[in-house]
Amino acid sequence: MYADRIKHLPPYLFAAIDKAKQEAKERGVDVIDLSVGDPDLPTPAHIIEALNRAARDPSNHQYPSYEGKLAFRKAMADWYQRTFGVSLDPGKEVLTLIGSKEGIAHAPLAFINPGDVALVPDPAYPVYRTATAFAGGEPVVMPLLRENGFLPDLEAIDPAIAKRAKLIFVNYPNNPIGASADRKFFRELIDFARDYGIIVMHDNPYSEVYYDDERSLSILEMEGAKDVAVEFHSLSKTYNMTGWRIGSVVGNAEVVAGIGKIKSNIDSGTFGAVQDAGIAALQSPREVVDETRKVYRHRIEILYKALKDLGLDLEKPRATLYLWAWVGGSSIEYAGRLLEKAGIVVTPGVGFGKYGEGYIRFSITQPTERIEQAVERLEKMR
Ligand SMILES: *Cc1c(COP(=O)(O)O)cnc(C)c1O
């Protein structure tokens, strides 16, 4: 019945984890789920109020515009200016998305012909690879190795492959690894992309989830970035809005237009009231995000310490919602033991690609009391 493109799909990682979790629950285990990166903190009240008001506005009850409200795109451009010092033309360089996953998944349809290559990191968010395959392209893996700071080694890419590549996907701060990229890497990436005529797709939903004094970067801060790159940003992680489905892609105007062309033939835009609430989110006072960061920083500290004490090999992330720990051997087996012995659900690294094998990912998007309970259980395992 099914087309090849879905017949050969591996089961979506989180569906398999859900099953194991469900089975443990049925056995009566009090399961602490540290497997999914879905903020538990509520969406700030002023954003919900903005939605309430906007839902009553009849102009929001009809089809929204394909590219998104100009007011939302302008709010996003202003946010980029304030956050990164990056100037964007809201008319041509910003497109509203129904969450960034939607834009990432549709993007290859605009640029990939059958047989074209997209360079995708491994381990990674699975969408880069599946979306490339859906478009008939060939995903070619760039291993993210610890000895390279979990950055792709651009010099190791076969020039024959680079010449066939249309897209390169990157994601820093990174899910699942928690690693960040510096200016030097983005510089090299942009130069590499220019040399080979490749479009850079930078997935950047964690730019505001950082713990150092030093903020995270937008690739668009780099000179010449707009010639080759777009960046996906999302309100999901920054403002605890995963359920709202709103984000954007910004940067190179032609690339933005290409994605817009695909979208206008598939969906009919983001509910206007959600865009109005998105404007309220993007205009939030700094303290809103600072508060969220403070909660996450505490969780990272206590869970990091517990994992170190347990003897796991890991680095403290400077950003993101994830701890990426080396356990050696089969990550699925280790995750199974952790569920059995401690009732803690984690994501086996191999689920993010073969170079994730030997690692497991802990997410901190559970209430702090639950993370404290997880820490107690881990202490008992020592
Ligand atoms: C959460 C996440 C996204 C997308 O989130 P949306 O809710 O679709 O905006 C994209 N990429 C990565 C790596 C993520 O972790």
The ligand as an SDF file (V2000), in Angstrom:
LIG
                    3D

 15 15  0  0  0  0  0  0  0  0999 V2000
   12.9770   21.3960   18.8130 C   0  0  0  0  0  0  0  0  0  0  0  0
   13.7960   21.3610   17.5800 C   0  0  0  0  0  0  0  0  0  0  0  0
   13.3350   21.9050   16.3790 C   0  0  0  0  0  0  0  0  0  0  0  0
   11.9980   22.4110   16.0410 C   0  0  0  0  0  0  0  0  0  0  0  0
   11.1230   22.8320   16.7290 O   0  0  0  0  0  0  0  0  0  0  0  0
    9.7390   23.4280   16.1990 P   0  0  0  0  0  0  0  0  0  0  0  0
    8.8770   23.2230   17.3830 O   0  0  0  0  0  0  0  0  0  0  0  0
    9.2860   22.6540   15.0150 O   0  0  0  0  0  0  0  0  0  0  0  0
   10.0270   24.8430   15.8760 O   0  0  0  0  0  0  0  0  0  0  0  0
   14.1810   21.9350   15.2810 C   0  0  0  0  0  0  0  0  0  0  0  0
   15.4030   21.4320   15.3530 N   0  0  0  0  0  0  0  0  0  0  0  0
   15.8770   20.8890   16.4690 C   0  0  0  0  0  0  0  0  0  0  0  0
   17.2510   20.3500   16.4630 C   0  0  0  0  0  0  0  0  0  0  0  0
   15.0850   20.8190   17.6220 C   0  0  0  0  0  0  0  0  0  0  0  0
   15.5750   20.2410   18.7060 O   0  0  0  0  0  0  0  0  0  0  0  0
  1  2  1  0
  2  3  1  0
  2 14  2  0
  3  4  1  0
  3 10  2  0
  4  5  1  0
  5  6  1  0
  6  7  2  0
  6  8  1  0
  6  9  1  0
 10 11  1  0
 11 12  2  0
 12 13  1  0
 12 14  1  0
 14 15  1  0
M  END
$$$$
